[in-house]
């Protein structure tokens, strides 16, 4: 009762998975493991002798010759043999009037792999059957498989032609050493390419690899590594499992730790079943290693564990050579006569059976899958066994033998040697040669060329296999690989794969998390190319794809957005009249210009007053006019820069400020000469009267003009674009061309100002009511303070703020000269006019 309940639960789980797979309308298969078969999943080899007879085959021929119990794992090969020989015997165009029959060769598994001889678990036991070889008038051909090592051992003991129906193996392909051994399977020439394409399709670039430590495994490693390097896929680890059990057990813990701790979620397995490689797989399964196993069709084993996950990708993905559907075999299974063949048809549920996947995607009803017990299930679902890759190879092998016998008989008829033969050895050699060169089209329509099985371009079917509790297995075709068509069309994966997975997303197998847009990869030292760190792109560089090696710099007229994923167009910026700062500076400059003009008008109007005469009104006029131009030259720095404004900015600024400062120097010298250097009757008085100190102005101005001329000739200012000062903006500025020339001009101004300050400071305490030496001293102190402060501030700013600093310094220093020198005088002229008048009358009385 418990057993029936467990089986019912298993079938319910199976139907759930079948429901998922049937929504995709792919090719689906199901099977059930025979729990009574203690041989487990290991496969023992089978051998058959094929021979011809002119006598009709009795209906109970095989019931008489096969007197032993047929193990479950051999059901498929025997069914294929029954079907293929029956189909050939019914075909009037192959071996007419001759029957093709077979006998099993027993004892083939004797002295097989040492590893398996040392395994004492019942799951690894073998059925040993007796070896039988009878002499016939015609050379018999022996079929062996699927283990190549057994065929290799038998080949050295006999000259009988042997046809191997297991997976293609290069060790059996040496026709010089093994002239009587042939293979019907095609070589996995493009297997590594197909697997690499599948990995690339799902984005699995961090892969583990487990191979057998033998020539074929090493060759596969070489081919796969080449394909992986071409597609940027990395190997997280490579486990080469030794063939001998003793060597393997010394390293088993290392292999277990490596695969259990690796971050690779996808592992490729390549090698023989019934080997230490399979033992490793069983150990990892027992340890709970949930990986995506990618392998070949011979590894579609059913596990015995009672645990399973609804996760689609905790199964086995297999690559199998495409097998054409043999419709007649399906019919043969439906009408199989158990009286004629010693088989129990119900045993076919232990092999892969087709399942009808024609239910609509929109269907959500489970009623189609409902059943109450296993008997009802088997009554509803017909036995529809699907051939495995080895079964299909065996089917082709039988046909290859039949065509060989047919050709041999035809040659004998042609040469009239039906009765007399030249000896058994010669006959077998000729049969072996004929077998090697057979080319025919099998009933499925596939061309079978026995001479070029290693070079054929064959299609692969890709399956996913689930292992459910109670030995239930489910296999669904999810795609195909066509190696001999354009590369972009070689791999085809079902578009409805999400229906198969039940909505489960495909897991990743990566060494490092992909670098998203805005980041770039930096590879770690001494690690694979797939292992890297992600860092932000440098300033003004972007990356708009994942896993970019280098960021792309934005053009000068563009800038990177905050995420640094794409470039945006920069806005043009400059110190414009419309800006608040520009408007304020412009207004200030015009206001001070107007104020200076008013002061000049006042001085002209009151030119005969003592205060104006005492300040040397000619020099005052020159100073006031130069200050007007100093205020107005600041407007050249505001607005959109052009070639003319850039050319004139620094020159006009330098020349008019030189005039202003040299005028102050001339006024200071005049004061000193008037009070300290002159006494009545000396020539100095005449020089002062002639205005010799006024010559300082043109001389100093001429020197400044020469310096500016050299600057404009050697490295003139030009329009420049500053993309660093303001994020997302291109600031249009006037580049000074030569910073040295700029500092030389500014330094010359500073030297004039320092000279004026020094002379004025010495004359500050000279007696006179209208002595302006104190005002000149204070004005030069303000002027020097402004420009000394200007230098560090100017060089610490960028863009239009830097321009604004220079404009502010021009206005501040000019305002300092205007305020310190002329405001007190205007106060006396306009407000304290009585003082100015008293002094004027006193001067008249003295005269």
Secondary structure, 3 states (H helix, E strand, C coil): CHHHHHHHHHHHHHHHHHHHHHCCCCCEEEEECCCCCCCCCCCCCEEEEEEEECCCCCCCHHHHHCCCCCCHHHHHHHHHHHHHHHHHHCCCCCCCCCEEEEEECCCCCCCCCHHHHCCCCHHHCCCCCCCCCCCCCCCCEEEEECCHHHHHHHHCCCCCCEEECCCCCHHHCCCCCCCCEEECCCCCCCHHHHHHHHHHHHCCCEEEEEEECCHHHHHHHHHHHHHHHHHCCEEEEEEEECCCHHHHHHHHHHHHHHHHHCCCCEEEEECCCCCHHHHHHHHHHHCCCCCEEEEEHHHCCCCCCCCCCCCCCCCEEEEEECCCCCHHHHHHHHCCCCCCCCCCHHHHHHCCEEECCCCCCCCCCCHHHCCCCHHHHHHHCCCCECCCHHHHHHHHHHHHHHHHHHHHHHHHHHHCCCCCCCCHHHHHHHHHHHHHCCEEECCCCCEEECCCCCCCCCCEEEEEEEECHHHEEEEEEEEEECCCCCHHHCEEECCCHHHHCCCCCCCCCCCCCCCCCCEEEEECCCCCCCCEEEEECCCCEECCCCCCCCCEECCCCEEECCCCCCEEECEEECCCCCCHHHHHHHHHHHHHHHHHHHHHHHHHHCCCCHHHHHCCHHHHHHHHHHHHHHHHHHHHHCCCCCHHHHHHHHHHHHHHHHHHHHHHHHHHHHHHHHHHHCCCCCHHHHHHHCCHHHHHHHHHHHHHHHHHHHHHHHCCCEEEEECCCCCCEEEEEEECCCHHHHHHHHHHHHHHHHHHHHHHHHCCCCCCCCCCHHHHHHHHHHHHHHHHHHHHHHHCCCHHHHHHHHHHHHHHHHHHHHHHHHHHHHHHHHCCHHHHHHHHHHHHHHC
